[in-house]
């Protein structure tokens, strides 16, 4: 049993009952509708994997125009389900037109049950693959965003304390950056500042390793935990105040371009 949601749209009740019986053997949720005008409501939650859509609604209609119309409406959605079209008329031109407009496949009535199931399963697999890719891309984006904020905070503090103690700007190893990342993700900005200041003050090495960043009690909870975005906003605010709104100096301290600084100030609604 596949954890998928299938919508079947056909104006023939006998067809709907038959398709529900066939598809329910393979898919957890099968929803039937006799009119396509219900599709916008049925698709609202973006949890549908495949729409099995008749191409003709109403007695005597054989052009397939309604099916193509609703195919277009479905494909216009930001994250559309796969669409398998059904018609009683084996029109090759209509089949080609539907495929060109984004249909996953095309089934002709009367259908072979095994062929129908195979077609819907293939469409479901395609949809599942797209969802996994979307999730992976979103995860990668969030990871990149996190890495960006971590790098900004760490480099800015390294530069701040190196300048304060008259030392060259040190490099930092990946292991050390991961250790500081854990502090940042815990939401403890004060601990982060203290840890980096101590490391810069006590080390004369051109590159700081994980062992240079000493934590008295790494398991202790943050006294005033904040989110990653709140931490970045708070830190940029402190730099803006420290540099008296001089954006060139702020950008240098943060180790970012002026344009990136502008973008972050706009994001957090910060003034200078």
Backbone as numpy.savetxt, mean C-alpha at the origin, in Angstrom:
# Nx Ny Nz CAx CAy CAz Cx Cy Cz
-11.49 -25.12 -0.70 -12.33 -23.93 -0.70 -11.45 -22.68 -0.70
-11.59 -21.87 -1.74 -10.78 -20.65 -1.86 -11.44 -19.50 -1.12
-10.64 -18.71 -0.44 -11.16 -17.56 0.31 -11.35 -16.39 -0.64
-12.28 -16.54 -1.57 -12.54 -15.50 -2.56 -13.99 -15.09 -2.55
-14.23 -13.88 -3.09 -15.60 -13.38 -3.20 -15.92 -13.17 -4.68
-16.96 -13.85 -5.13 -17.37 -13.81 -6.52 -18.76 -13.18 -6.61
-18.96 -12.27 -7.55 -20.28 -11.71 -7.82 -20.73 -12.21 -9.18
-21.96 -12.71 -9.23 -22.56 -13.17 -10.48 -23.73 -12.25 -10.81
-23.74 -11.69 -12.02 -24.81 -10.79 -12.44 -25.44 -11.33 -13.72
-26.72 -11.74 -13.61 -27.45 -12.29 -14.76 -28.94 -12.11 -14.48
-29.72 -11.79 -15.52 -31.15 -11.55 -15.30 -31.99 -12.83 -15.35
-31.33 -13.97 -15.48 -32.02 -15.25 -15.51 -31.82 -15.94 -14.16
-32.91 -16.11 -13.41 -32.82 -16.68 -12.07 -32.27 -18.10 -12.08
-32.64 -18.86 -13.09 -32.14 -20.24 -13.19 -30.63 -20.26 -13.38
-30.13 -19.33 -14.19 -28.69 -19.22 -14.40 -27.99 -18.85 -13.10
-28.57 -17.89 -12.36 -27.98 -17.47 -11.09 -27.88 -18.64 -10.12
-28.95 -19.40 -9.99 -28.95 -20.54 -9.06 -27.91 -21.59 -9.47
-27.83 -21.83 -10.77 -26.87 -22.82 -11.26 -25.43 -22.38 -10.99
-25.15 -21.11 -11.30 -23.79 -20.60 -11.10 -23.44 -20.55 -9.61
-24.40 -20.21 -8.77 -24.13 -20.21 -7.32 -23.75 -21.61 -6.86
-24.47 -22.61 -7.33 -24.19 -23.99 -6.94 -22.79 -24.42 -7.39
-22.45 -24.09 -8.64 -21.15 -24.49 -9.19 -20.01 -23.78 -8.47
-20.13 -22.46 -8.32 -19.03 -21.66 -7.77 -18.85 -21.85 -6.27
-19.96 -22.16 -5.57 -19.87 -22.34 -4.11 -19.04 -23.55 -3.72
-18.81 -24.43 -4.66 -17.95 -25.59 -4.38 -16.49 -25.18 -4.23
-16.13 -24.06 -4.86 -14.72 -23.64 -4.90 -14.44 -22.35 -4.15
-15.48 -21.49 -3.98 -15.24 -20.17 -3.39 -16.11 -19.96 -2.15
-15.51 -19.28 -1.18 -16.17 -19.09 0.11 -17.43 -18.24 0.00
-17.39 -17.18 -0.82 -18.52 -16.25 -0.92 -18.93 -16.07 -2.37
-20.20 -16.34 -2.65 -20.76 -16.13 -3.98 -22.03 -15.29 -3.82
-22.03 -14.11 -4.43 -23.17 -13.20 -4.34 -23.81 -13.08 -5.71
-25.14 -13.23 -5.78 -25.85 -13.16 -7.06 -26.73 -11.91 -7.12
-26.78 -11.31 -8.31 -27.62 -10.15 -8.54 -28.26 -10.27 -9.91
-29.53 -9.84 -10.01 -30.25 -9.99 -11.28 -30.15 -8.76 -12.16
-29.63 -7.65 -11.60 -29.49 -6.43 -12.40 -28.10 -5.83 -12.16
-27.45 -5.31 -13.20 -26.10 -4.76 -13.04 -26.05 -3.43 -12.29
-27.20 -2.77 -12.17 -27.21 -1.48 -11.45 -26.86 -1.64 -9.97
-26.86 -2.88 -9.48 -26.46 -3.13 -8.09 -24.94 -3.19 -7.92
-24.22 -3.23 -9.04 -22.76 -3.39 -8.97 -22.05 -2.31 -8.15
-22.36 -1.01 -8.33 -21.64 0.00 -7.53 -21.72 -0.26 -6.03
-22.90 -0.67 -5.54 -23.05 -0.96 -4.12 -22.30 -2.23 -3.73
-22.36 -3.24 -4.59 -21.70 -4.52 -4.28 -20.17 -4.40 -4.29
-19.65 -3.44 -5.05 -18.19 -3.28 -5.17 -17.63 -2.23 -4.21
-18.49 -1.64 -3.42 -18.08 -0.49 -2.59 -16.97 -0.84 -1.61
-16.98 -2.05 -1.08 -16.00 -2.43 -0.05 -14.67 -2.88 -0.63
-14.55 -2.96 -1.96 -13.30 -3.39 -2.60 -12.83 -4.76 -2.13
-13.79 -5.64 -1.85 -13.42 -6.98 -1.39 -13.82 -8.07 -2.38
-14.20 -7.66 -3.60 -14.64 -8.62 -4.62 -13.45 -9.03 -5.48
-13.33 -10.32 -5.73 -12.22 -10.82 -6.54 -12.57 -10.94 -8.02
-13.74 -11.49 -8.29 -14.14 -11.72 -9.68 -15.62 -11.37 -9.84
-15.96 -10.70 -10.95 -17.36 -10.47 -11.34 -17.64 -11.31 -12.58
-18.63 -12.17 -12.47 -19.08 -12.98 -13.60 -20.32 -12.26 -14.15
-20.18 -11.64 -15.31 -21.17 -10.66 -15.78 -21.79 -11.07 -17.11
-23.13 -11.16 -17.13 -23.83 -11.40 -18.38 -23.70 -10.16 -19.27
-23.74 -10.34 -20.57 -23.56 -9.22 -21.48 -24.86 -8.62 -21.97
-25.96 -9.33 -21.78 -27.24 -8.84 -22.29 -28.31 -8.94 -21.21
-29.00 -7.84 -20.95 -30.07 -7.80 -19.96 -31.35 -7.31 -20.63
-32.42 -8.04 -20.42 -33.68 -7.67 -21.05 -33.96 -8.51 -22.28
-35.23 -8.80 -22.52 -35.65 -9.65 -23.64 -35.26 -9.04 -24.98
-34.68 -9.84 -25.83 -34.39 -9.43 -27.19 -33.09 -8.68 -27.37
-32.39 -8.35 -26.29 -31.13 -7.61 -26.41 -29.98 -8.58 -26.66
-29.24 -8.34 -27.74 -28.18 -9.25 -28.12 -26.88 -8.54 -28.51
-26.82 -7.24 -28.33 -25.65 -6.49 -28.79 -24.45 -6.61 -27.86
-24.73 -6.94 -26.62 -23.65 -6.99 -25.62 -23.25 -5.63 -25.11
-23.98 -4.58 -25.52 -23.63 -3.21 -25.13 -23.67 -2.98 -23.63
-24.67 -3.56 -22.95 -24.77 -3.38 -21.50 -23.59 -4.03 -20.78
-23.22 -5.20 -21.25 -22.08 -5.87 -20.63 -20.80 -5.06 -20.77
-20.58 -4.50 -21.97 -19.39 -3.68 -22.20 -19.45 -2.40 -21.37
-20.64 -1.82 -21.24 -20.81 -0.61 -20.43 -20.40 -0.88 -18.98
-20.91 -1.97 -18.41 -20.60 -2.26 -17.02 -19.18 -2.77 -16.83
-18.64 -3.41 -17.87 -17.22 -3.77 -17.83 -16.37 -2.51 -17.68
-16.68 -1.49 -18.46 -15.93 -0.23 -18.38 -16.07 0.40 -17.00
-17.30 0.37 -16.43 -17.50 0.98 -15.11 -16.69 0.24 -14.04
-16.64 -1.08 -14.16 -15.88 -1.86 -13.18 -14.39 -1.58 -13.32
-13.90 -1.55 -14.56 -12.47 -1.36 -14.79 -12.00 0.05 -14.43
-12.94 1.00 -14.32 -12.58 2.37 -13.94 -12.26 2.49 -12.45
-12.61 1.48 -11.68 -12.39 1.55 -10.24 -10.89 1.52 -9.93
-10.48 2.12 -8.80 -9.05 2.17 -8.46 -8.40 0.80 -8.34
-9.11 -0.16 -7.77 -8.55 -1.50 -7.60 -9.59 -2.52 -8.05
-9.82 -2.61 -9.36 -10.97 -3.38 -9.86 -10.79 -4.89 -9.73
-11.92 -5.59 -9.56 -11.87 -7.05 -9.61 -11.70 -7.51 -11.04
-11.37 -8.78 -11.21 -11.34 -9.35 -12.55 -12.78 -9.54 -13.04
-12.98 -9.43 -14.36 -14.33 -9.56 -14.93 -14.32 -10.66 -15.98
-15.22 -11.63 -15.80 -15.44 -12.67 -16.80 -16.83 -12.45 -17.38
-16.91 -12.25 -18.68 -18.18 -11.95 -19.34 -18.84 -13.23 -19.87
-20.18 -13.24 -19.81 -20.96 -14.39 -20.28 -21.97 -13.93 -21.32
-22.08 -14.65 -22.39 -23.11 -14.36 -23.39 -23.58 -15.64 -24.04
-24.79 -15.61 -24.56 -25.32 -16.79 -25.26 -24.93 -16.78 -26.73
-24.23 -15.73 -27.12 -23.91 -15.59 -28.54 -22.40 -15.57 -28.73
-21.89 -16.56 -29.44 -20.45 -16.71 -29.61 -19.90 -15.76 -30.65
-20.01 -14.48 -30.35 -19.55 -13.46 -31.29 -18.07 -13.18 -31.04
-17.22 -13.54 -32.01 -15.78 -13.38 -31.84 -15.39 -11.92 -31.70
-16.01 -11.04 -32.48 -15.69 -9.61 -32.40 -16.03 -9.07 -31.03
-17.16 -9.50 -30.49 -17.55 -9.05 -29.15 -16.57 -9.57 -28.10
-16.12 -10.82 -28.27 -15.15 -11.39 -27.33 -13.85 -10.60 -27.37
-13.38 -10.29 -28.57 -12.14 -9.53 -28.71 -12.29 -8.14 -28.11
-13.45 -7.50 -28.36 -13.69 -6.17 -27.82 -13.67 -6.18 -26.30
-14.27 -7.20 -25.69 -14.30 -7.26 -24.22 -12.92 -7.50 -23.64
-12.12 -8.33 -24.30 -10.76 -8.59 -23.82 -9.89 -7.34 -23.94
-10.05 -6.61 -25.04 -9.29 -5.38 -25.22 -9.65 -4.33 -24.18
-10.88 -4.39 -23.68 -11.34 -3.41 -22.71 -11.10 -3.86 -21.27
-10.39 -4.97 -21.12 -9.95 -5.35 -19.77 -10.60 -6.57 -19.18
-11.48 -7.25 -19.92 -12.08 -8.47 -19.38 -11.00 -9.54 -19.22
-11.15 -10.36 -18.17 -10.19 -11.44 -17.96 -10.43 -12.58 -18.94
-11.70 -12.83 -19.26 -12.02 -13.90 -20.19 -13.49 -13.77 -20.60
-13.92 -14.72 -21.44 -15.21 -14.64 -22.09 -15.78 -16.05 -22.15
-17.02 -16.25 -21.65 -17.64 -17.57 -21.63 -18.94 -17.53 -22.43
-19.15 -18.56 -23.22 -20.34 -18.65 -24.07 -21.33 -19.65 -23.48
-22.61 -19.23 -23.35 -23.67 -20.15 -22.95 -24.06 -21.04 -24.14
-24.37 -22.32 -23.88 -24.23 -23.04 -22.61 -22.77 -23.40 -22.36
-22.37 -23.31 -21.14 -20.96 -23.51 -20.81 -20.69 -24.94 -20.31
-19.45 -25.30 -20.33 -18.98 -26.53 -19.70 -18.59 -26.17 -18.27
-19.12 -26.90 -17.31 -18.91 -26.55 -15.90 -17.43 -26.52 -15.51
-16.69 -27.51 -15.94 -15.26 -27.55 -15.61 -14.52 -26.38 -16.24
-14.89 -26.06 -17.48 -14.27 -24.93 -18.17 -14.61 -23.62 -17.47
-15.87 -23.48 -17.05 -16.28 -22.26 -16.34 -15.49 -22.10 -15.04
-15.43 -23.19 -14.27 -14.68 -23.13 -13.01 -13.22 -22.79 -13.24
-12.63 -23.43 -14.24 -11.23 -23.16 -14.55 -11.01 -21.70 -14.91
-11.94 -21.13 -15.68 -11.83 -19.73 -16.09 -11.92 -18.79 -14.90
-12.88 -19.03 -14.00 -13.05 -18.17 -12.83 -11.87 -18.31 -11.87
-11.37 -19.53 -11.71 -10.22 -19.76 -10.83 -8.99 -19.03 -11.37
-8.80 -19.07 -12.68 -7.67 -18.35 -13.29 -7.78 -16.85 -13.04
-9.01 -16.32 -13.18 -9.23 -14.89 -12.91 -8.97 -14.57 -11.45
-9.41 -15.48 -10.56 -9.18 -15.27 -9.13 -7.68 -15.29 -8.80
-6.96 -16.18 -9.43 -5.51 -16.24 -9.22 -4.84 -14.94 -9.67
-5.31 -14.40 -10.79 -4.74 -13.14 -11.29 -5.01 -12.01 -10.31
-6.23 -11.98 -9.80 -6.61 -10.95 -8.81 -5.78 -11.10 -7.53
-5.60 -12.33 -7.08 -4.80 -12.57 -5.86 -3.37 -12.11 -6.06
-2.83 -12.36 -7.25 -1.47 -11.92 -7.54 -1.35 -10.41 -7.52
-2.37 -9.72 -8.06 -2.34 -8.25 -8.05 -2.43 -7.72 -6.64
-3.26 -8.36 -5.79 -3.39 -7.90 -4.40 -2.08 -8.09 -3.65
-1.41 -9.22 -3.90 -0.13 -9.46 -3.22 0.92 -8.45 -3.66
0.95 -8.14 -4.96 1.90 -7.15 -5.46 1.61 -5.77 -4.87
0.32 -5.44 -4.76 -0.07 -4.15 -4.18 0.36 -4.07 -2.73
0.14 -5.16 -1.99 0.53 -5.20 -0.58 2.05 -5.09 -0.44
2.76 -5.79 -1.34 4.23 -5.76 -1.28 4.74 -4.35 -1.56
4.16 -3.70 -2.57 4.58 -2.33 -2.91 4.28 -1.37 -1.76
3.12 -1.55 -1.13 2.78 -0.69 0.00 3.75 -0.91 1.16
4.09 -2.17 1.41 5.04 -2.48 2.48 6.41 -1.89 2.18
6.83 -2.00 0.91 8.12 -1.45 0.51 8.12 0.07 0.66
6.99 0.71 0.31 6.89 2.16 0.44 6.99 2.58 1.89
6.26 1.87 2.77 6.30 2.21 4.20 7.69 1.98 4.76
8.35 0.91 4.30 9.71 0.64 4.76 10.66 1.74 4.32
10.51 2.20 3.07 11.36 3.28 2.57 11.10 4.58 3.33
9.81 4.84 3.65 9.47 6.04 4.42 10.12 5.97 5.80
10.04 4.81 6.43 10.64 4.64 7.76 12.14 4.82 7.70
12.78 4.18 6.71 14.23 4.31 6.55 14.63 5.77 6.33
13.82 6.50 5.58 14.11 7.90 5.30 14.09 8.74 6.57
13.07 8.54 7.39 12.96 9.29 8.64 14.08 8.92 9.60
14.37 7.63 9.71 15.45 7.17 10.58 16.77 7.80 10.18
17.07 7.76 8.89 18.32 8.33 8.39 18.39 9.83 8.66
17.27 10.52 8.44 17.24 11.97 8.70 17.55 12.27 10.16
16.86 11.59 11.06 17.04 11.86 12.49 18.47 11.54 12.94
18.95 10.38 12.55 20.28 9.96 13.01 21.37 10.88 12.46
21.35 11.14 11.16 22.38 12.00 10.57 22.32 13.42 11.12
21.13 13.92 11.36 20.98 15.27 11.90 21.57 15.37 13.30
21.28 14.36 14.12 21.81 14.38 15.49 23.32 14.16 15.51
23.81 13.31 14.63 25.26 13.11 14.54 25.95 14.43 14.17
25.37 15.13 13.20 25.95 16.40 12.78 25.86 17.45 13.91
24.72 17.46 14.58 24.52 18.42 15.67 25.57 18.26 16.76
25.76 17.03 17.23 26.68 16.81 18.35 28.14 16.82 17.91
28.42 16.43 16.67 29.79 16.54 16.17 30.20 18.01 16.10
29.29 18.87 15.66 29.56 20.31 15.61 29.72 20.87 17.01
28.83 20.44 17.93 28.86 20.96 19.30 30.16 20.61 20.01
30.73 19.45 19.73 31.95 19.01 20.41 33.19 19.15 19.55
33.06 19.83 18.42 34.22 20.11 17.58 34.84 18.86 16.99
34.01 17.92 16.58 34.51 16.67 16.01 34.05 16.53 14.56
34.77 15.75 13.77 34.32 15.53 12.38 33.03 14.73 12.35
32.25 14.98 11.33 30.98 14.27 11.17 31.26 12.79 10.96
30.81 11.91 11.86 31.18 10.49 11.77 30.25 9.71 10.84
30.78 8.62 10.30 29.95 7.68 9.58 29.27 6.76 10.57
28.40 5.88 10.08 27.70 4.97 10.97 27.49 3.64 10.25
27.73 2.53 10.94 27.60 1.22 10.32 26.12 0.81 10.25
25.79 -0.11 9.34 24.39 -0.59 9.24 23.87 -1.16 10.56
24.71 -1.90 11.30 24.28 -2.47 12.57 23.92 -1.36 13.57
24.73 -0.31 13.58 24.46 0.80 14.48 23.16 1.51 14.10
22.95 1.67 12.80 21.74 2.33 12.33 20.50 1.52 12.71
20.61 0.19 12.62 19.49 -0.66 13.02 19.20 -0.52 14.51
20.27 -0.42 15.31 20.09 -0.28 16.76 19.38 1.03 17.08
19.80 2.11 16.42 19.16 3.40 16.64 17.74 3.41 16.08
17.53 2.66 15.01 16.19 2.56 14.43 15.21 1.97 15.44
15.68 1.00 16.23 14.81 0.41 17.26 14.40 1.44 18.29
15.33 2.34 18.65 15.00 3.40 19.60 13.97 4.34 18.99
14.18 4.69 17.72 13.27 5.61 17.04 11.87 5.01 16.96
11.80 3.74 16.59 10.49 3.09 16.45 9.81 2.89 17.80
10.57 2.94 18.89 9.96 2.87 20.22 9.33 4.21 20.60
9.68 5.25 19.83 9.06 6.56 20.05 9.75 7.42 21.10
10.97 7.07 21.49 11.65 7.81 22.57 12.70 8.74 21.97
12.31 9.98 21.66 13.22 10.94 21.06 14.31 11.37 22.05
13.94 11.51 23.31 14.93 11.92 24.33 16.04 10.88 24.44
15.67 9.61 24.50 16.67 8.54 24.59 17.55 8.53 23.35
16.97 8.75 22.19 17.74 8.79 20.96 18.79 9.89 21.02
18.38 11.08 21.44 19.31 12.21 21.51 20.44 11.94 22.51
20.08 11.40 23.66 21.08 11.13 24.70 22.07 10.06 24.22
21.56 9.03 23.56 22.41 7.92 23.11 23.40 8.39 22.06
22.94 9.20 21.10 23.82 9.68 20.05 24.82 10.69 20.60
24.37 11.57 21.48 25.29 12.56 22.06 26.41 11.87 22.82
26.07 10.84 23.62 27.08 10.12 24.39 28.08 9.44 23.46
27.59 8.85 22.37 28.47 8.14 21.44 29.44 9.10 20.76
28.94 10.24 20.32 29.79 11.24 19.66 30.83 11.79 20.62
30.41 12.05 21.85 31.30 12.62 22.86 32.43 11.66 23.23
32.11 10.38 23.36 33.09 9.43 23.89 33.95 8.77 22.82
33.53 8.82 21.55 34.26 8.12 20.51 35.09 9.08 19.66
36.28 8.60 19.28 37.13 9.35 18.36 37.25 8.64 17.01
36.42 7.63 16.82 36.47 6.85 15.59 35.75 7.61 14.46
36.25 7.47 13.23 35.57 8.12 12.09 34.25 7.43 11.73
34.03 6.24 12.28 32.78 5.51 12.00 32.27 4.88 13.29
31.00 5.11 13.60 30.43 4.59 14.84 29.74 3.25 14.59
30.05 2.28 15.45 29.46 0.95 15.33 28.38 0.77 16.39
27.71 -0.35 16.35 26.62 -0.62 17.29 27.09 -0.52 18.74
28.29 -0.99 19.02 28.79 -0.97 20.39 29.06 0.44 20.91
29.16 1.42 20.02 29.38 2.80 20.46 28.12 3.44 21.04
26.97 2.83 20.75 25.71 3.40 21.23 25.22 2.56 22.40
25.50 3.05 23.60 25.23 2.30 24.82 23.83 2.61 25.34
23.09 1.55 25.67 21.76 1.70 26.25 21.75 1.07 27.63
21.43 1.87 28.65 21.43 1.34 30.01 20.36 0.28 30.20
19.15 0.53 29.69 18.07 -0.44 29.81 17.24 -0.39 28.53
17.67 -1.13 27.50 16.99 -1.07 26.22 15.53 -1.53 26.27
15.14 -2.28 27.34 13.76 -2.77 27.43 12.83 -1.78 28.11
13.40 -0.73 28.70 12.56 0.25 29.40 11.65 0.98 28.43
10.37 1.15 28.79 9.45 1.84 27.88 9.76 3.32 27.79
9.41 3.93 26.69 9.61 5.37 26.51 8.74 6.12 27.49
9.29 7.19 28.07 8.53 7.97 29.04 7.37 8.71 28.38
7.62 9.22 27.19 6.57 9.90 26.43 6.65 9.42 24.98
6.17 8.21 24.71 6.30 7.65 23.37 5.53 8.45 22.32
6.13 8.58 21.17 5.49 9.29 20.06 5.63 8.44 18.80
4.79 8.73 17.80 4.89 8.01 16.54 6.09 8.52 15.76
6.43 7.77 14.70 7.57 8.14 13.87 7.36 9.53 13.25
6.17 9.79 12.77 5.88 11.10 12.16 5.93 12.21 13.21
5.39 11.94 14.39 5.44 12.94 15.46 6.88 13.24 15.86
7.70 12.19 15.88 9.10 12.38 16.23 9.79 13.25 15.18
9.55 12.97 13.90 10.16 13.76 12.84 9.69 15.20 12.91
8.39 15.40 13.11 7.84 16.76 13.20 8.46 17.52 14.38
8.52 16.84 15.53 9.09 17.47 16.72 10.55 17.85 16.50
11.28 16.95 15.87 12.71 17.21 15.66 12.92 18.37 14.70
12.17 18.39 13.59 12.31 19.49 12.63 11.92 20.81 13.27
10.90 20.79 14.13 10.50 22.01 14.85 11.63 22.52 15.73
12.31 21.60 16.41 13.43 21.98 17.27 14.56 22.60 16.46
14.85 22.00 15.29 15.91 22.52 14.44 15.54 23.90 13.90
14.27 24.08 13.49 13.82 25.38 13.01 13.96 26.45 14.09
13.61 26.07 15.32 13.74 27.03 16.42 15.20 27.32 16.72
16.03 26.28 16.71 17.45 26.44 17.01 18.15 27.32 15.97
17.76 27.18 14.71 18.38 27.95 13.63 17.61 29.24 13.32
16.63 29.55 14.20 15.84 30.79 14.07 15.21 30.93 12.68
14.74 29.81 12.14 14.02 29.84 10.88 14.89 29.96 9.65
16.22 29.89 9.80 17.11 29.94 8.64 17.06 28.58 7.93
16.34 28.55 6.80 16.09 27.27 6.15 17.36 26.62 5.58
18.30 27.44 5.17 19.56 26.89 4.65 20.30 26.14 5.75
20.38 26.78 6.93 21.05 26.13 8.06 20.28 24.91 8.55
18.96 25.04 8.53 18.13 23.91 8.95 18.34 22.72 8.03
18.34 22.97 6.74 18.54 21.89 5.77 19.91 21.25 5.94
20.92 22.08 6.22 22.26 21.54 6.45 22.29 20.67 7.70
21.64 21.16 8.77 21.59 20.40 10.02 20.86 19.06 9.81
19.77 19.09 9.03 18.97 17.90 8.81 19.57 17.00 7.73
20.59 17.53 7.03 21.26 16.77 5.97 20.31 16.43 4.83
19.43 17.40 4.49 18.49 17.25 3.39 18.51 18.52 2.55
17.89 18.46 1.37 17.84 19.65 0.52 16.79 20.63 1.04
16.90 21.89 0.60 15.89 22.88 0.99 14.51 22.48 0.50
14.43 21.89 -0.70 13.13 21.48 -1.23 12.50 20.39 -0.37
13.33 19.42 0.06 12.82 18.38 0.95 12.35 18.97 2.26
13.09 19.96 2.76 12.69 20.64 3.99 11.35 21.35 3.80
11.21 22.06 2.68 9.93 22.72 2.37 8.79 21.69 2.38
9.02 20.57 1.72 7.98 19.54 1.62 7.58 19.01 3.00
8.57 18.80 3.86 8.28 18.28 5.19 7.58 19.33 6.05
7.98 20.60 5.89 7.31 21.68 6.63 5.84 21.79 6.20
5.61 21.63 4.91 4.23 21.67 4.40 3.44 20.47 4.92
4.08 19.30 4.93 3.42 18.09 5.41 2.99 18.24 6.86
3.85 18.83 7.69 3.57 18.94 9.12 3.01 20.30 9.53
2.74 21.16 8.53 2.17 22.49 8.78 3.06 23.29 9.73
4.36 23.29 9.42 5.33 24.02 10.25 5.64 25.38 9.60
5.73 26.41 10.40 6.08 27.75 9.91 7.44 28.14 10.44
7.98 29.23 9.91 9.29 29.70 10.36 9.32 31.22 10.38
